[in-house]
Amino acid sequence: MWSTFFVTDEEGRTIGPAGPGAVAAPGVAPQGAAGLSGLMTGRSTFGGNKRRRTTSTGHTMSEAQEGKIKLAFFVAIVGVVLTVLGMGTEFWVELSPPKSFYNNQTCLTAHYGLWKGCTKTLWVSDIDPERESCGPAELPGESNCTYFKFFTTGENAVMFQKTTRKNLNVAAAMLALFSLFLMVMGSICITMSLSKEILFFLKPASVCFVLSGLLVLVTLMVFHQSVLAFLASDHTVPLHHELSWSVSCIGCAGGVLIVGGLLFLLLALPYSPWQRCLPHRDSSS
């Protein structure tokens, strides 16, 4: 007893096996065999070769290009994460008077960032005997943190009888926020480029990430100037200052963002710069 089965094509039409008396024309496969061969070669709707969309410029984004874009995007995301980590913490600079300044068993140290400052009371016995100043701030002790009032009431902060310069601190914070905005815009451009397979969005993404990296480095310079102005406001209490690990995160983030933006710029070029600089030569020549 013969069993009959039917196969549907991509448009939903039924493809049946050829009749027992039907003879296929020379060079033409029967309809049922064509449907089965299409299934075997993977050209049906159940699987097979992935169709690549064509971009507006007429070029198709290959899988190799897509992989390179994702790799460059990963580099940029690392820069974004380092930037958020550095901006969200208050270990930009540490301020330490001499540990014997208060002639007590405890000493006071401070550290602050863009948004808030903290003072910490440390035990002198916990400090390295070879260290002359109080610190570091990572030692255990009683900490007290407060947010700066630059953005609310406009008041300057006072630490160790020294006064901050709110115009420089506010400028550093605004530059940091604008750099974050550019990172978000660059990430949106890359997401659209990968989803729509349009290479054009790589150019604005490159500009956004390079500018954000430069702004991050400018933020560091402005913040350092604010620290120097803070130290010069009063000389009653001698202070030792050093930039902390948050600044290291921000500095690395600026470099990584610039590298990521330049990678997007290279991928957006209509030709490979390596092929232009190092043209391929025939083995016969």
C-alpha positions in Angstrom: 0.0 0.0 0.0 1.4 3.4 -1.0 1.3 6.3 1.4 1.1 9.9 0.1 2.4 13.0 1.8 2.3 16.6 0.8 4.9 19.3 1.2 4.0 23.1 1.3 6.3 25.7 -0.3 7.2 29.2 1.1 3.9 30.7 -0.2 1.8 28.0 1.4 0.9 26.1 -1.8 0.8 22.3 -1.7 3.4 20.4 -3.5 2.5 16.8 -4.2 4.4 13.9 -5.7 4.1 13.4 -9.4 1.5 10.9 -10.6 2.4 7.4 -11.4 2.0 7.9 -15.1 3.6 11.3 -15.4 6.8 11.7 -17.2 9.1 14.6 -16.4 10.3 16.7 -19.3 14.0 16.3 -20.2 16.1 18.4 -17.9 13.2 19.4 -15.6 12.8 17.8 -12.2 9.3 16.7 -11.1 7.5 19.2 -8.9 7.6 17.0 -5.8 11.3 16.2 -6.3 11.9 20.0 -6.6 10.2 20.6 -3.3 12.1 17.8 -1.6 15.4 19.0 -3.0 14.6 22.5 -1.8 14.1 21.1 1.7 17.3 19.1 1.5 19.4 22.0 0.3 18.0 24.3 3.0 16.2 26.8 0.8 12.8 26.5 2.5 11.3 28.5 5.3 12.4 25.9 7.9 16.1 26.8 7.7 19.0 27.4 5.3 20.9 30.3 4.2 20.2 33.6 6.0 19.2 36.4 3.7 21.2 39.5 4.2 19.5 42.9 3.8 21.0 45.4 1.4 22.0 48.7 2.8 20.8 52.1 1.4 24.1 52.5 -0.3 23.7 49.2 -2.2 26.3 47.3 -0.1 25.4 44.3 2.1 26.7 44.0 5.6 28.5 40.7 5.7 28.8 38.5 8.7 32.5 39.4 9.0 31.6 43.2 9.1 28.9 42.5 11.7 31.4 40.6 13.9 33.9 43.5 13.7 31.3 46.0 14.6 30.2 44.0 17.6 33.9 43.7 18.7 34.4 47.4 18.4 31.1 48.0 20.3 32.4 45.8 23.1 35.5 48.0 23.4 33.3 51.1 23.6 31.0 49.5 26.2 34.1 48.8 28.4 34.9 52.5 28.2 31.3 53.4 29.1 31.3 51.0 32.1 34.6 52.5 33.4 33.2 56.0 33.0 30.1 55.2 35.0 32.2 53.5 37.7 34.5 56.4 38.0 31.8 59.1 38.0 29.6 57.3 40.5 32.3 57.0 43.1 33.9 59.6 45.4 37.5 58.5 45.3 38.8 61.1 42.9 41.2 62.7 45.3 42.3 62.0 48.9 43.3 64.7 51.3 45.5 63.8 54.3 47.0 66.0 56.9 50.0 64.8 58.9 49.0 62.0 61.2 50.5 63.8 64.2 48.8 67.1 63.4 46.0 66.6 66.0 48.3 65.1 68.6 45.7 62.4 69.2 45.3 58.6 68.8 43.1 59.3 65.8 43.5 61.4 62.6 41.2 62.7 60.0 41.3 62.1 56.2 39.0 63.1 53.4 38.2 62.1 49.9 35.7 63.4 47.4 34.5 63.2 43.8 32.1 65.0 41.5 29.0 64.7 43.6 29.9 64.2 47.3 32.7 64.3 49.8 33.6 62.1 52.7 35.6 62.5 55.9 37.0 59.5 57.8 38.5 59.1 61.2 41.3 56.6 61.3 43.3 55.2 64.2 47.0 56.2 64.0 48.0 52.8 65.1 46.5 51.3 61.9 48.6 53.6 59.7 51.9 52.4 58.2 54.6 53.8 60.5 56.6 54.9 57.5 53.7 57.0 56.3 53.8 60.6 57.5 50.3 61.6 56.5 46.9 60.2 57.6 45.5 57.5 55.4 44.9 55.8 53.1 41.1 56.2 53.1 40.6 52.4 52.5 41.6 51.8 56.2 38.7 51.0 58.6 37.2 53.9 60.4 34.2 56.1 61.0 33.1 57.7 57.8 30.7 60.6 57.2 29.7 61.5 53.6 27.6 64.4 52.4 26.5 65.5 48.9 27.8 68.8 47.6 25.4 71.7 47.5 26.8 73.1 44.3 23.7 72.1 42.3 21.1 73.0 44.9 21.8 76.0 47.0 25.1 76.9 45.3 27.1 76.7 48.5 30.8 75.9 48.5 32.1 73.0 50.6 34.6 73.5 53.4 37.1 70.8 54.4 40.2 71.4 56.6 39.4 75.1 56.6 39.7 75.1 52.8 36.9 76.1 50.4 36.1 74.6 47.1 35.6 76.5 43.9 32.1 75.6 42.8 32.5 77.0 39.3 35.2 74.5 38.5 33.5 71.7 40.2 30.2 72.4 38.4 32.0 72.6 35.1 33.7 69.2 35.6 30.3 67.7 36.5 28.6 69.2 33.5 31.3 67.9 31.1 31.0 64.5 32.6 27.2 64.4 32.1 27.6 65.6 28.5 30.1 62.9 27.8 27.6 60.3 29.1 25.0 61.7 26.8 27.3 61.3 23.8 28.0 57.7 24.9 24.3 57.0 24.9 23.8 58.5 21.5 26.7 56.5 20.1 25.3 53.3 21.6 21.9 54.0 19.9 23.7 54.6 16.5 25.5 51.2 16.8 22.3 49.4 17.8 20.5 50.8 14.8 23.4 49.9 12.5 23.3 46.3 13.7 19.5 46.0 13.6 19.0 47.7 10.3 22.3 46.6 8.8 23.1 50.2 7.7 26.8 51.1 7.8 26.0 54.9 7.7 25.3 54.9 11.4 28.9 54.0 12.2 30.1 57.5 11.3 28.0 59.4 13.8 28.7 56.7 16.4 32.4 57.2 15.8 32.1 61.0 16.4 30.0 60.5 19.5 32.5 58.0 21.1 35.6 60.0 20.2 34.1 63.3 21.5 32.9 61.6 24.7 36.5 60.2 25.3 38.0 63.7 24.8 35.4 65.2 27.1 36.2 62.6 29.8 39.9 63.6 29.6 39.0 67.3 29.8 36.8 66.6 32.8 39.9 65.2 34.5 41.9 68.3 33.7 39.2 70.6 35.0 38.8 68.6 38.2 42.5 68.7 38.8 42.4 72.5 38.5 39.6 72.6 41.0 41.7 70.5 43.5 44.7 72.9 43.1 42.4 75.9 43.6 40.9 74.2 46.7 44.4 73.6 48.2 45.4 77.2 47.5 42.4 78.7 49.3 43.9 78.3 52.8 47.3 77.2 54.2 46.4 76.8 57.9 46.2 73.0 57.7 49.0 71.3 55.7 47.5 68.7 53.4 48.9 66.0 51.3 46.8 65.2 48.3 46.8 62.4 45.8 44.5 61.3 43.0 42.8 58.0 43.7 41.5 55.0 41.8 38.4 56.7 40.4 40.6 59.0 38.4 42.4 55.9 37.1 39.1 54.5 35.9 38.2 57.8 34.2 41.6 58.1 32.5 41.4 54.5 31.1 37.8 55.1 30.0 38.8 58.2 28.0 41.5 56.2 26.1 39.2 53.2 25.5 36.4 55.4 24.2 38.7 57.1 21.8 40.0 53.8 20.5 36.5 52.5 20.1 35.4 55.5 18.1 38.4 55.2 15.8 37.6 51.6 15.2 34.1 52.5 14.2 35.6 55.1 11.8 37.8 52.5 10.2 34.9 50.2 9.8 32.8 52.9 8.2 35.4 53.5 5.4 34.3 52.2 2.0 37.7 50.5 1.6 40.1 48.7 3.9 43.0 51.0 4.9 45.3 47.9 5.2 44.7 47.1 1.5 45.5 50.6 0.6 48.7 50.8 2.6 49.8 47.3 1.9 48.5 46.4 -1.6 48.2 42.7 -2.4 50.9 41.4 -4.7 50.7 38.4 -7.0 53.0 35.6 -6.3 54.1 35.7 -9.9 55.4 39.3 -9.5 
